[in-house]
Amino acid sequence: MEYHPLGQSGMMVSQFVFGTVTFAGTHGFQQVGSTGVDDARLLIDMALDAGINALDTANIYSRGDSEIVLGEALKGRRDDALVFTKVRTEMGDGPNDRGASRVHVMRQVEASLKRLQTDWIDLYWVHQWDGVTPVEETVATMADLIRAGKIRYWGVSNYSGWQLAKTVITARMMGCPQPVAQQINYTPEARHAEYELLPAGEDLGVASMIWSPLGEGLLTGKIDRKTPPAPGTRQADWPEPHIIDRARLWDVIDVLKAVAAEVGRSVPQVVLAWLRDRPNVHSLVLGARTADHLRDNLGATDLSLSAEQAARIEAVGRPGAIFPLWHRALNGMDRVTEAERGYLEGWREAVLAPRD
């Protein structure tokens, strides 16, 4: 297992992080998973034994019950792992039971600490952008929590490029700690993060941690153009991820399965190995439900794809060259920011390709 500093911090985080959205399975999260304390302890043992040093959860997962399961499963060995959780989403019916305001964040950090049975949170994510609360208020609140020892670092999740940049620059102007990481969605099929988020994160000193790298189960190799998700399953009924082009999804899966056959590995291992080596990617959050799933995911640690195999996966899922990126790829390659070079080169290749 490899470890790298998370963004502009000294906190070393493993290339794979273990996610706990499957813990508990209450309050509408039944389709995601229902892992109890005993099974959670087993999965955490496997993750730690494999070298994973960070566990990721959120207050919204099963309305706090995921945090409770994690806290129980980690009891007596808190120092063995970094613990990450989140705040922002609705946790009650009142007008202040949501958002990134000081009142909501302060309430929720105390609730999360109690559920997790810990005195501190190693990384506290703002789960979504809050377009009502001034960003200065959120930044100042996170700085206060760091000074109080309630959290060690903070990050953002599911922000757009301009929201990320505004938050980082505001923190710097205020002399406050900036977010050290962003948690975003990114898969061989879901590639929109390449437009802004991945290069912006690298340039701003914000590490990119990927949630649901297997596309909420769509990229496991069990689903393809001939075998659609079964009715009633998470892949069929859960609203995430949003798939814009089903035909493109099937094309991506076809290539993933072909590469998996070539290397003699599972499709999830191919997906994880490809994502791990993408530009500006720091860590991948594994959300395995079972020991078998986690064991298979961890098998990607020693898998390296050839340049040709990685290029085939990149080409089939490459997002369209939107403005101003296509224009920059055509006319601005003489002075690129290194964080964007790899993506621009792909778009330049696509724009210059012969037309039908």
Secondary structure as GFF3:
##gff-version 3
##sequence-region A 1 356
A	DSSP	beta_strand	3	5	.	.	.	ID=ss1
A	DSSP	beta_strand	12	14	.	.	.	ID=ss2
A	DSSP	beta_strand	16	19	.	.	.	ID=ss3
A	DSSP	alpha_helix	37	49	.	.	.	ID=ss4
A	DSSP	beta_strand	54	56	.	.	.	ID=ss5
A	DSSP	three_ten_helix	61	64	.	.	.	ID=ss6
A	DSSP	alpha_helix	65	73	.	.	.	ID=ss7
A	DSSP	three_ten_helix	78	80	.	.	.	ID=ss8
A	DSSP	beta_strand	82	87	.	.	.	ID=ss9
A	DSSP	alpha_helix	102	116	.	.	.	ID=ss10
A	DSSP	beta_strand	121	126	.	.	.	ID=ss11
A	DSSP	alpha_helix	135	147	.	.	.	ID=ss12
A	DSSP	beta_strand	151	157	.	.	.	ID=ss13
A	DSSP	alpha_helix	161	174	.	.	.	ID=ss14
A	DSSP	beta_strand	181	185	.	.	.	ID=ss15
A	DSSP	three_ten_helix	192	194	.	.	.	ID=ss16
A	DSSP	alpha_helix	197	204	.	.	.	ID=ss17
A	DSSP	beta_strand	207	211	.	.	.	ID=ss18
A	DSSP	three_ten_helix	215	217	.	.	.	ID=ss19
A	DSSP	alpha_helix	234	237	.	.	.	ID=ss20
A	DSSP	alpha_helix	246	263	.	.	.	ID=ss21
A	DSSP	alpha_helix	267	276	.	.	.	ID=ss22
A	DSSP	beta_strand	283	286	.	.	.	ID=ss23
A	DSSP	alpha_helix	291	298	.	.	.	ID=ss24
A	DSSP	three_ten_helix	299	302	.	.	.	ID=ss25
A	DSSP	alpha_helix	307	317	.	.	.	ID=ss26
A	DSSP	alpha_helix	325	331	.	.	.	ID=ss27
A	DSSP	three_ten_helix	333	335	.	.	.	ID=ss28
A	DSSP	alpha_helix	338	352	.	.	.	ID=ss29
###
